[in-house]
Amino acid sequence: MQPGYGNTAPLQLEFDPFLEDNNPQELVKAIILTHFSLGGTLINVNIVNKEQILEANRHPELYPDLVVRVTGFTAYFCMLTPEFRQLVVDRILKQGA
């Protein structure tokens, strides 16, 4: 841990794949660089749409590499209990993915 950087909050970003048509690398790069330049120390970015997260919830074994922010921690989606998976899905759907 770096001195002076304790007690920071992670930034959780979940983007819709619509970014594919809007130069996503530059947008995500700008967000990450801005976050760190303002003193941020941790960022988690997911790009997932409604259909993908619903399919991952139905068949988590097919998405072994999907990492999500839960509540204060990140985890592989397929390793979560059904209840925690549903919490993640509900949050993503509420945010409009």
N, CA, C and O atoms as a printed pandas DataFrame, in Angstrom:
     atom_number atom_name residue_name chain_id  residue_number  x_coord  y_coord  z_coord
0              1         N          MET        A               1    0.843   -1.177    0.000
1              2        CA          MET        A               1    0.000    0.000    0.000
2              3         C          MET        A               1    0.886    1.238    0.000
3              4         O          MET        A               1    1.905    1.280    0.689
4              5         N          GLN        A               2    0.500    2.225   -0.760
5              6        CA          GLN        A               2    1.270    3.456   -0.836
6              7         C          GLN        A               2    0.867    4.402    0.284
7              8         O          GLN        A               2   -0.321    4.551    0.568
8              9         N          PRO        A               3    1.840    5.043    0.925
9             10        CA          PRO        A               3    1.503    6.020    1.966
10            11         C          PRO        A               3    0.625    7.130    1.397
11            12         O          PRO        A               3    0.846    7.603    0.283
12            13         N          GLY        A               4   -0.359    7.532    2.166
13            14        CA          GLY        A               4   -1.241    8.610    1.736
14            15         C          GLY        A               4   -2.401    8.169    0.874
15            16         O          GLY        A               4   -3.206    8.998    0.451
16            17         N          TYR        A               5   -2.503    6.871    0.603
17            18        CA          TYR        A               5   -3.569    6.393   -0.263
18            19         C          TYR        A               5   -4.511    5.420    0.440
19            20         O          TYR        A               5   -5.206    4.648   -0.221
20            21         N          GLY        A               6   -4.541    5.449    1.760
21            22        CA          GLY        A               6   -5.424    4.548    2.485
22            23         C          GLY        A               6   -6.871    5.007    2.424
23            24         O          GLY        A               6   -7.164    6.155    2.092
24            25         N          ASN        A               7   -7.747    4.109    2.744
25            26        CA          ASN        A               7   -9.179    4.397    2.842
26            27         C          ASN        A               7   -9.789    4.933    1.558
27            28         O          ASN        A               7  -10.681    5.780    1.603
28            29         N          THR        A               8   -9.324    4.455    0.424
29            30        CA          THR        A               8   -9.934    4.878   -0.830
30            31         C          THR        A               8  -11.034    3.905   -1.204
31            32         O          THR        A               8  -11.040    2.755   -0.766
32            33         N          ALA        A               9  -11.943    4.368   -2.000
33            34        CA          ALA        A               9  -13.051    3.531   -2.454
34            35         C          ALA        A               9  -12.790    3.098   -3.889
35            36         O          ALA        A               9  -12.336    3.904   -4.702
36            37         N          PRO        A              10  -13.068    1.845   -4.212
37            38        CA          PRO        A              10  -12.890    1.407   -5.594
38            39         C          PRO        A              10  -13.954    2.034   -6.483
39            40         O          PRO        A              10  -15.084    2.269   -6.054
40            41         N          LEU        A              11  -13.582    2.295   -7.706
41            42        CA          LEU        A              11  -14.523    2.802   -8.695
42            43         C          LEU        A              11  -15.010    1.623   -9.513
43            44         O          LEU        A              11  -14.212    0.940  -10.155
44            45         N          GLN        A              12  -16.303    1.380   -9.497
45            46        CA          GLN        A              12  -16.907    0.278  -10.233
46            47         C          GLN        A              12  -17.613    0.845  -11.454
47            48         O          GLN        A              12  -18.540    1.645  -11.322
48            49         N          LEU        A              13  -17.182    0.437  -12.641
49            50        CA          LEU        A              13  -17.796    0.897  -13.877
50            51         C          LEU        A              13  -18.304   -0.300  -14.659
51            52         O          LEU        A              13  -17.580   -1.275  -14.860
52            53         N          GLU        A              14  -19.534   -0.223  -15.091
53            54        CA          GLU        A              14  -20.106   -1.271  -15.931
54            55         C          GLU        A              14  -20.660   -0.609  -17.179
55            56         O          GLU        A              14  -21.608    0.173  -17.120
56            57         N          PHE        A              15  -20.051   -0.938  -18.308
57            58        CA          PHE        A              15  -20.428   -0.336  -19.576
58            59         C          PHE        A              15  -21.222   -1.313  -20.418
59            60         O          PHE        A              15  -21.020   -2.526  -20.349
60            61         N          ASP        A              16  -22.123   -0.772  -21.208
61            62        CA          ASP        A              16  -22.851   -1.542  -22.197
62            63         C          ASP        A              16  -21.944   -1.698  -23.419
63            64         O          ASP        A              16  -21.168   -0.792  -23.722
64            65         N          PRO        A              17  -22.026   -2.815  -24.117
65            66        CA          PRO        A              17  -21.184   -3.004  -25.303
66            67         C          PRO        A              17  -21.436   -1.999  -26.423
67            68         O          PRO        A              17  -20.754   -2.057  -27.446
68            69         N          PHE        A              18  -22.391   -1.079  -26.270
69            70        CA          PHE        A              18  -22.590   -0.041  -27.280
70            71         C          PHE        A              18  -21.284    0.709  -27.524
71            72         O          PHE        A              18  -21.101    1.334  -28.569
72            73         N          LEU        A              19  -20.391    0.641  -26.563
73            74        CA          LEU        A              19  -19.103    1.317  -26.698
74            75         C          LEU        A              19  -18.322    0.824  -27.907
75            76         O          LEU        A              19  -17.462    1.539  -28.423
76            77         N          GLU        A              20  -18.610   -0.383  -28.362
77            78        CA          GLU        A              20  -17.879   -0.938  -29.499
78            79         C          GLU        A              20  -17.945   -0.018  -30.706
79            80         O          GLU        A              20  -17.012    0.023  -31.507
80            81         N          ASP        A              21  -19.034    0.716  -30.841
81            82        CA          ASP        A              21  -19.210    1.607  -31.977
82            83         C          ASP        A              21  -18.727    3.023  -31.687
83            84         O          ASP        A              21  -18.848    3.894  -32.548
84            85         N          ASN        A              22  -18.190    3.275  -30.516
85            86        CA          ASN        A              22  -17.845    4.633  -30.105
86            87         C          ASN        A              22  -16.414    4.754  -29.596
87            88         O          ASN        A              22  -16.171    5.473  -28.626
88            89         N          ASN        A              23  -15.457    4.065  -30.230
89            90        CA          ASN        A              23  -14.048    4.140  -29.845
90            91         C          ASN        A              23  -13.858    3.828  -28.361
91            92         O          ASN        A              23  -13.408    4.691  -27.607
92            93         N          PRO        A              24  -14.187    2.628  -27.934
93            94        CA          PRO        A              24  -14.176    2.302  -26.504
94            95         C          PRO        A              24  -12.804    2.387  -25.850
95            96         O          PRO        A              24  -12.700    2.759  -24.682
96            97         N          GLN        A              25  -11.757    2.048  -26.583
97            98        CA          GLN        A              25  -10.435    2.068  -25.961
98            99         C          GLN        A              25  -10.073    3.463  -25.483
99           100         O          GLN        A              25   -9.558    3.625  -24.378
100          101         N          GLU        A              26  -10.335    4.461  -26.294
101          102        CA          GLU        A              26   -9.987    5.833  -25.917
102          103         C          GLU        A              26  -10.859    6.333  -24.775
103          104         O          GLU        A              26  -10.367    7.022  -23.881
104          105         N          LEU        A              27  -12.144    6.001  -24.789
105          106        CA          LEU        A              27  -13.044    6.429  -23.716
106          107         C          LEU        A              27  -12.643    5.802  -22.385
107          108         O          LEU        A              27  -12.515    6.501  -21.380
108          109         N          VAL        A              28  -12.446    4.491  -22.378
109          110        CA          VAL        A              28  -12.080    3.798  -21.140
110          111         C          VAL        A              28  -10.701    4.259  -20.666
111          112         O          VAL        A              28  -10.488    4.442  -19.468
112          113         N          LYS        A              29   -9.778    4.444  -21.587
113          114        CA          LYS        A              29   -8.444    4.939  -21.228
114          115         C          LYS        A              29   -8.543    6.305  -20.556
115          116         O          LYS        A              29   -7.898    6.537  -19.533
116          117         N          ALA        A              30   -9.339    7.206  -21.115
117          118        CA          ALA        A              30   -9.489    8.549  -20.542
118          119         C          ALA        A              30  -10.092    8.492  -19.145
119          120         O          ALA        A              30   -9.661    9.224  -18.254
120          121         N          ILE        A              31  -11.080    7.634  -18.947
121          122        CA          ILE        A              31  -11.706    7.496  -17.628
122          123         C          ILE        A              31  -10.698    6.969  -16.611
123          124         O          ILE        A              31  -10.600    7.489  -15.500
124          125         N          ILE        A              32   -9.956    5.943  -16.993
125          126        CA          ILE        A              32   -8.970    5.350  -16.077
126          127         C          ILE        A              32   -7.876    6.356  -15.727
127          128         O          ILE        A              32   -7.528    6.511  -14.557
128          129         N          LEU        A              33   -7.336    7.034  -16.728
129          130        CA          LEU        A              33   -6.276    8.013  -16.468
130          131         C          LEU        A              33   -6.776    9.152  -15.583
131          132         O          LEU        A              33   -6.056    9.609  -14.695
132          133         N          THR        A              34   -7.997    9.608  -15.819
133          134        CA          THR        A              34   -8.569   10.666  -14.985
134          135         C          THR        A              34   -8.746   10.187  -13.561
135          136         O          THR        A              34   -8.416   10.906  -12.617
136          137         N          HIS        A              35   -9.262    8.983  -13.393
137          138        CA          HIS        A              35   -9.469    8.416  -12.058
138          139         C          HIS        A              35   -8.155    8.398  -11.269
139          140         O          HIS        A              35   -8.105    8.843  -10.123
140          141         N          PHE        A              36   -7.104    7.884  -11.892
141          142        CA          PHE        A              36   -5.822    7.797  -11.192
142          143         C          PHE        A              36   -5.183    9.169  -10.983
143          144         O          PHE        A              36   -4.532    9.396   -9.963
144          145         N          SER        A              37   -5.361   10.085  -11.935
145          146        CA          SER        A              37   -4.776   11.421  -11.770
146          147         C          SER        A              37   -5.446   12.192  -10.640
147          148         O          SER        A              37   -4.851   13.110  -10.077
148          149         N          LEU        A              38   -6.683   11.824  -10.307
149          150        CA          LEU        A              38   -7.397   12.469   -9.202
150          151         C          LEU        A              38   -7.190   11.743   -7.875
151          152         O          LEU        A              38   -7.854   12.054   -6.886
152          153         N          GLY        A              39   -6.276   10.779   -7.851
153          154        CA          GLY        A              39   -5.945   10.095   -6.608
154          155         C          GLY        A              39   -6.608    8.752   -6.420
155          156         O          GLY        A              39   -6.414    8.112   -5.386
156          157         N          GLY        A              40   -7.386    8.306   -7.390
157          158        CA          GLY        A              40   -8.001    6.990   -7.292
158          159         C          GLY        A              40   -6.945    5.904   -7.295
159          160         O          GLY        A              40   -5.880    6.066   -7.892
160          161         N          THR        A              41   -7.235    4.806   -6.635
161          162        CA          THR        A              41   -6.245    3.734   -6.544
162          163         C          THR        A              41   -6.750    2.390   -7.046
163          164         O          THR        A              41   -5.954    1.474   -7.251
164          165         N          LEU        A              42   -8.046    2.254   -7.247
165          166        CA          LEU        A              42   -8.585    0.964   -7.675
166          167         C          LEU        A              42   -9.776    1.202   -8.582
167          168         O          LEU        A              42  -10.660    2.003   -8.276
168          169         N          ILE        A              43   -9.788    0.495   -9.703
169          170        CA          ILE        A              43  -10.893    0.620  -10.645
170          171         C          ILE        A              43  -11.211   -0.763  -11.196
171          172         O          ILE        A              43  -10.309   -1.553  -11.475
172          173         N          ASN        A              44  -12.487   -1.046  -11.349
173          174        CA          ASN        A              44  -12.944   -2.308  -11.912
174          175         C          ASN        A              44  -13.890   -1.973  -13.053
175          176         O          ASN        A              44  -14.896   -1.295  -12.846
176          177         N          VAL        A              45  -13.577   -2.441  -14.257
177          178        CA          VAL        A              45  -14.378   -2.137  -15.435
178          179         C          VAL        A              45  -14.945   -3.431  -15.998
179          180         O          VAL        A              45  -14.214   -4.397  -16.214
180          181         N          ASN        A              46  -16.240   -3.445  -16.231
181          182        CA          ASN        A              46  -16.902   -4.551  -16.911
182          183         C          ASN        A              46  -17.661   -3.992  -18.102
183          184         O          ASN        A              46  -18.261   -2.919  -18.027
184          185         N          ILE        A              47  -17.627   -4.729  -19.197
185          186        CA          ILE        A              47  -18.432   -4.375  -20.358
186          187         C          ILE        A              47  -19.345   -5.562  -20.612
187          188         O          ILE        A              47  -18.914   -6.609  -21.095
188          189         N          VAL        A              48  -20.603   -5.377  -20.278
189          190        CA          VAL        A              48  -21.573   -6.468  -20.356
190          191         C          VAL        A              48  -22.943   -5.879  -20.675
191          192         O          VAL        A              48  -23.281   -4.793  -20.204
192          193         N          ASN        A              49  -23.732   -6.598  -21.475
193          194        CA          ASN        A              49  -25.082   -6.117  -21.751
194          195         C          ASN        A              49  -26.111   -6.989  -21.033
195          196         O          ASN        A              49  -25.773   -8.000  -20.418
196          197         N          LYS        A              50  -27.348   -6.580  -21.126
197          198        CA          LYS        A              50  -28.435   -7.264  -20.417
198          199         C          LYS        A              50  -28.488   -8.748  -20.775
199          200         O          LYS        A              50  -28.596   -9.602  -19.895
200          201         N          GLU        A              51  -28.412   -9.045  -22.057
201          202        CA          GLU        A              51  -28.513  -10.438  -22.495
202          203         C          GLU        A              51  -27.354  -11.278  -21.957
203          204         O          GLU        A              51  -27.551  -12.422  -21.547
204          205         N          GLN        A              52  -26.152  -10.711  -21.959
205          206        CA          GLN        A              52  -24.982  -11.453  -21.476
206          207         C          GLN        A              52  -25.078  -11.763  -19.986
207          208         O          GLN        A              52  -24.794  -12.885  -19.566
208          209         N          ILE        A              53  -25.475  -10.782  -19.188
209          210        CA          ILE        A              53  -25.521  -11.023  -17.741
210          211         C          ILE        A              53  -26.659  -11.983  -17.388
211          212         O          ILE        A              53  -26.529  -12.785  -16.463
212          213         N          LEU        A              54  -27.771  -11.904  -18.121
213          214        CA          LEU        A              54  -28.863  -12.850  -17.871
214          215         C          LEU        A              54  -28.448  -14.271  -18.264
215          216         O          LEU        A              54  -28.765  -15.232  -17.564
216          217         N          GLU        A              55  -27.745  -14.395  -19.379
217          218        CA          GLU        A              55  -27.259  -15.711  -19.809
218          219         C          GLU        A              55  -26.223  -16.252  -18.822
219          220         O          GLU        A              55  -26.225  -17.442  -18.510
220          221         N          ALA        A              56  -25.349  -15.388  -18.338
221          222        CA          ALA        A              56  -24.357  -15.810  -17.346
222          223         C          ALA        A              56  -25.037  -16.251  -16.057
223          224         O          ALA        A              56  -24.550  -17.155  -15.379
224          225         N          ASN        A              57  -26.142  -15.630  -15.716
225          226        CA          ASN        A              57  -26.874  -16.021  -14.512
226          227         C          ASN        A              57  -27.536  -17.387  -14.696
227          228         O          ASN        A              57  -27.593  -18.187  -13.761
228          229         N          ARG        A              58  -28.031  -17.646  -15.896
229          230        CA          ARG        A              58  -28.658  -18.952  -16.168
230          231         C          ARG        A              58  -27.619  -20.071  -16.255
231          232         O          ARG        A              58  -27.856  -21.192  -15.804
232          233         N          HIS        A              59  -26.460  -19.746  -16.844
233          234        CA          HIS        A              59  -25.421  -20.754  -17.086
234          235         C          HIS        A              59  -24.053  -20.214  -16.668
235          236         O          HIS        A              59  -23.204  -19.971  -17.526
236          237         N          PRO        A              60  -23.827  -20.021  -15.371
237          238        CA          PRO        A              60  -22.564  -19.427  -14.915
238          239         C          PRO        A              60  -21.331  -20.239  -15.307
239          240         O          PRO        A              60  -20.245  -19.677  -15.448
240          241         N          GLU        A              61  -21.481  -21.533  -15.483
241          242        CA          GLU        A              61  -20.340  -22.374  -15.841
242          243         C          GLU        A              61  -19.788  -22.035  -17.230
243          244         O          GLU        A              61  -18.647  -22.377  -17.543
244          245         N          LEU        A              62  -20.586  -21.370  -18.055
245          246        CA          LEU        A              62  -20.135  -20.976  -19.391
246          247         C          LEU        A              62  -19.358  -19.659  -19.388
247          248         O          LEU        A              62  -18.842  -19.239  -20.424
248          249         N          TYR        A              63  -19.276  -19.011  -18.231
249          250        CA          TYR        A              63  -18.610  -17.709  -18.110
250          251         C          TYR        A              63  -17.560  -17.746  -16.996
251          252         O          TYR        A              63  -17.658  -16.988  -16.032
252          253         N          PRO        A              64  -16.560  -18.619  -17.120
253          254        CA          PRO        A              64  -15.583  -18.775  -16.034
254          255         C          PRO        A              64  -14.679  -17.560  -15.822
255          256         O          PRO        A              64  -14.073  -17.423  -14.760
256          257         N          ASP        A              65  -14.583  -16.678  -16.820
257          258        CA          ASP        A              65  -13.682  -15.526  -16.711
258          259         C          ASP        A              65  -14.390  -14.225  -16.360
259          260         O          ASP        A              65  -13.745  -13.181  -16.275
260          261         N          LEU        A              66  -15.692  -14.265  -16.155
261          262        CA          LEU        A              66  -16.442  -13.046  -15.842
262          263         C          LEU        A              66  -16.211  -12.661  -14.383
263          264         O          LEU        A              66  -16.617  -13.373  -13.465
264          265         N          VAL        A              67  -15.551  -11.522  -14.190
265          266        CA          VAL        A              67  -15.278  -10.999  -12.849
266          267         C          VAL        A              67  -16.207   -9.823  -12.616
267          268         O          VAL        A              67  -16.327   -8.944  -13.469
268          269         N          VAL        A              68  -16.866   -9.804  -11.463
269          270        CA          VAL        A              68  -17.825   -8.741  -11.150
270          271         C          VAL        A              68  -17.539   -8.156   -9.777
271          272         O          VAL        A              68  -16.931   -8.794   -8.917
272          273         N          ARG        A              69  -17.989   -6.945   -9.600
273          274        CA          ARG        A              69  -17.933   -6.301   -8.287
274          275         C          ARG        A              69  -19.188   -6.728   -7.553
275          276         O          ARG        A              69  -20.292   -6.646   -8.093
276          277         N          VAL        A              70  -19.017   -7.182   -6.323
277          278        CA          VAL        A              70  -20.177   -7.635   -5.549
278          279         C          VAL        A              70  -20.536   -6.519   -4.572
279          280         O          VAL        A              70  -21.176   -5.550   -4.981
280          281         N          THR        A              71  -20.167   -6.608   -3.342
281          282        CA          THR        A              71  -20.419   -5.555   -2.352
282          283         C          THR        A              71  -19.153   -5.390   -1.535
283          284         O          THR        A              71  -19.032   -5.945   -0.442
284          285         N          GLY        A              72  -18.219   -4.632   -2.063
285          286        CA          GLY        A              72  -16.959   -4.435   -1.367
286          287         C          GLY        A              72  -15.865   -5.390   -1.795
287          288         O          GLY        A              72  -14.748   -5.314   -1.285
288          289         N          PHE        A              73  -16.156   -6.277   -2.709
289          290        CA          PHE        A              73  -15.135   -7.202   -3.210
290          291         C          PHE        A              73  -15.477   -7.613   -4.636
291          292         O          PHE        A              73  -16.622   -7.489   -5.071
292          293         N          THR        A              74  -14.484   -8.099   -5.351
293          294        CA          THR        A              74  -14.717   -8.648   -6.681
294          295         C          THR        A              74  -14.624  -10.163   -6.604
295          296         O          THR        A              74  -13.966  -10.719   -5.724
296          297         N          ALA        A              75  -15.296  -10.817   -7.541
297          298        CA          ALA        A              75  -15.306  -12.279   -7.542
298          299         C          ALA        A              75  -15.618  -12.785   -8.945
299          300         O          ALA        A              75  -16.199  -12.080   -9.769
300          301         N          TYR        A              76  -15.217  -14.015   -9.185
301          302        CA          TYR        A              76  -15.651  -14.668  -10.415
302          303         C          TYR        A              76  -17.143  -14.937  -10.287
303          304         O          TYR        A              76  -17.596  -15.537   -9.312
304          305         N          PHE        A              77  -17.896  -14.490  -11.276
305          306        CA          PHE        A              77  -19.348  -14.611  -11.247
306          307         C          PHE        A              77  -19.783  -16.060  -11.021
307          308         O          PHE        A              77  -20.711  -16.318  -10.255
308          309         N          CYS        A              78  -19.118  -16.998  -11.682
309          310        CA          CYS        A              78  -19.516  -18.404  -11.584
310          311         C          CYS        A              78  -19.282  -18.992  -10.194
311          312         O          CYS        A              78  -19.848  -20.034   -9.864
312          313         N          MET        A              79  -18.459  -18.339   -9.380
313          314        CA          MET        A              79  -18.168  -18.844   -8.036
314          315         C          MET        A              79  -19.131  -18.305   -6.974
315          316         O          MET        A              79  -19.109  -18.754   -5.828
316          317         N          LEU        A              80  -19.964  -17.352   -7.352
317          318        CA          LEU        A              80  -20.902  -16.762   -6.395
318          319         C          LEU        A              80  -22.083  -17.686   -6.150
319          320         O          LEU        A              80  -22.426  -18.516   -6.992
320          321         N          THR        A              81  -22.695  -17.530   -4.992
321          322        CA          THR        A              81  -23.936  -18.254   -4.726
322          323         C          THR        A              81  -25.025  -17.686   -5.631
323          324         O          THR        A              81  -24.894  -16.559   -6.108
324          325         N          PRO        A              82  -26.087  -18.435   -5.876
325          326        CA          PRO        A              82  -27.182  -17.902   -6.691
326          327         C          PRO        A              82  -27.722  -16.571   -6.157
327          328         O          PRO        A              82  -28.113  -15.702   -6.936
328          329         N          GLU        A              83  -27.742  -16.414   -4.849
329          330        CA          GLU        A              83  -28.256  -15.173   -4.263
330          331         C          GLU        A              83  -27.357  -13.982   -4.602
331          332         O          GLU        A              83  -27.846  -12.910   -4.956
332          333         N          PHE        A              84  -26.052  -14.176   -4.494
333          334        CA          PHE        A              84  -25.128  -13.089   -4.830
334          335         C          PHE        A              84  -25.136  -12.806   -6.328
335          336         O          PHE        A              84  -25.053  -11.650   -6.741
336          337         N          ARG        A              85  -25.236  -13.862   -7.149
337          338        CA          ARG        A              85  -25.327  -13.636   -8.596
338          339         C          ARG        A              85  -26.542  -12.779   -8.915
339          340         O          ARG        A              85  -26.466  -11.870   -9.742
340          341         N          GLN        A              86  -27.661  -13.066   -8.260
341          342        CA          GLN        A              86  -28.876  -12.295   -8.523
342          343         C          GLN        A              86  -28.714  -10.839   -8.096
343          344         O          GLN        A              86  -29.214   -9.943   -8.776
344          345         N          LEU        A              87  -28.027  -10.589   -6.987
345          346        CA          LEU        A              87  -27.764   -9.206   -6.564
346          347         C          LEU        A              87  -26.975   -8.451   -7.632
347          348         O          LEU        A              87  -27.277   -7.297   -7.935
348          349         N          VAL        A              88  -25.976   -9.100   -8.191
349          350        CA          VAL        A              88  -25.166   -8.469   -9.232
350          351         C          VAL        A              88  -26.014   -8.208  -10.473
351          352         O          VAL        A              88  -25.961   -7.120  -11.047
352          353         N          VAL        A              89  -26.787   -9.192  -10.882
353          354        CA          VAL        A              89  -27.651   -9.038  -12.054
354          355         C          VAL        A              89  -28.632   -7.893  -11.841
355          356         O          VAL        A              89  -28.804   -7.050  -12.721
356          357         N          ASP        A              90  -29.268   -7.860  -10.693
357          358        CA          ASP        A              90  -30.240   -6.795  -10.406
358          359         C          ASP        A              90  -29.592   -5.422  -10.481
359          360         O          ASP        A              90  -30.185   -4.487  -11.018
360          361         N          ARG        A              91  -28.384   -5.291   -9.948
361          362        CA          ARG        A              91  -27.694   -4.001   -9.984
362          363         C          ARG        A              91  -27.386   -3.591  -11.416
363          364         O          ARG        A              91  -27.600   -2.439  -11.796
364          365         N          ILE        A              92  -26.888   -4.521  -12.204
365          366        CA          ILE        A              92  -26.541   -4.202  -13.589
366          367         C          ILE        A              92  -27.790   -3.828  -14.377
367          368         O          ILE        A              92  -27.770   -2.872  -15.153
368          369         N          LEU        A              93  -28.873   -4.569  -14.185
369          370        CA          LEU        A              93  -30.108   -4.260  -14.903
370          371         C          LEU        A              93  -30.676   -2.914  -14.469
371          372         O          LEU        A              93  -31.199   -2.164  -15.294
372          373         N          LYS        A              94  -30.577   -2.610  -13.196
373          374        CA          LYS        A              94  -31.070   -1.326  -12.685
374          375         C          LYS        A              94  -30.286   -0.167  -13.291
375          376         O          LYS        A              94  -30.839    0.905  -13.536
376          377         N          GLN        A              95  -28.994   -0.387  -13.530
377          378        CA          GLN        A              95  -28.147    0.656  -14.105
378          379         C          GLN        A              95  -28.366    0.807  -15.603
379          380         O          GLN        A              95  -27.802    1.703  -16.231
380          381         N          GLY        A              96  -29.183   -0.068  -16.173
381          382        CA          GLY        A              96  -29.544    0.104  -17.575
382          383         C          GLY        A              96  -28.682   -0.599  -18.589
383          384         O          GLY        A              96  -28.646   -0.195  -19.751
384          385         N          ALA        A              97  -27.987   -1.642  -18.181
385          386        CA          ALA        A              97  -27.150   -2.374  -19.144
386          387         C          ALA        A              97  -28.013   -3.063  -20.175
387          388         O          ALA        A              97  -27.492   -3.729  -21.070
